[in-house]
């Protein structure tokens, strides 16, 4: 699709470099076959442990294509730190099905062998279009067919060393997958706004809105108009945000559209709108059109332009009603296609250079630190962070211990002074009694 081509263009303009290595430790003859290590690309899913040096034994999956449940690794490998599973990435089934089976078998890392010999860029990310990717826990590497065959044909125990030092990018492209009715999404944006502005040209942001679809509506060709939680005949739906309350999923979808239109027309005013999103009583987070337009007007938005954009996204010119929003919507379709390509299935989800950020959005300082780590040329906002990061983890423990020692010393000194004072006082009374007698 056209949007898919845009995504590929983003990867070209915003290259991501994965700095790390994959080496053979033993047997010696196999290590000699890879004097410079094994070239690989890293999957943009799973929980990658950056900076940690990993040693592990390589196991050949049984079955080798990984499409069916894999023999548990506990019975296959001994005397090593991590289980690294080797799988042929043939087109027999979805790549992420193989990774999921590897994870269930007890693998800590999976290495996928290319099904066809092709030219791959060393140390780049690879992407898999599947909704399963958001649920993967283990990291995945992809190697060439030629290198994979060498590993497969090697008999005996194979020990590998693996490390990913960091991901470096010249610029950060990040998106927040959200719903307009989501408090966590809005709260994150309100708290992160100042950081975003301080990053300046180093970052590019876009809000993206996740929708579901009505399966029953799909069976009738998306012609239903009586579903209060959907638009476009059930192609795009949202959960009713307040149950028995007046708001509907359709209200959420239409607010999503208003925000998409506003962001495309004026990003600064969109940020201003989000900053005061919960300022009107009885409106947020279930924003209907009246509340939305009142709030937009308060930050200087031309609501007529936004309204026209929403109508045009359905291919309409007149007022919006149940019948008028039956056609497909190109803005929502674009978001839906992108969500499927990356594998987004929940909100809020932060995607940074097409990598799903899994560390949580609260506190927002964690996201700030992540940005600073991967930027090749970080802005001044990162300077103080680097000072803090350079202190070893035990720095604060040592500081606390030193403080406690000082307290004990002071307490001991005061106690000794008090005892000495008491001793002088007792001697005085003894002398005084003697003189009296």
Beta strands, then each sheet from edge to edge (+ up, - down):
strand 1: 16-26
strand 2: 41-43
strand 3: 54-60
strand 4: 82-89
strand 5: 109-114
strand 6: 125-126
strand 7: 139-143
strand 8: 159-169
strand 9: 172-178
strand 10: 203-209
strand 11: 230-231
strand 12: 236-237
strand 13: 349-352
strand 14: 355-357
sheet 1: 1+ 8- 3+ 4+ 5+ 7+ 2- 6-
sheet 2: 10+ 9+ 13- 14+
sheet 3: 11+ 12-
end
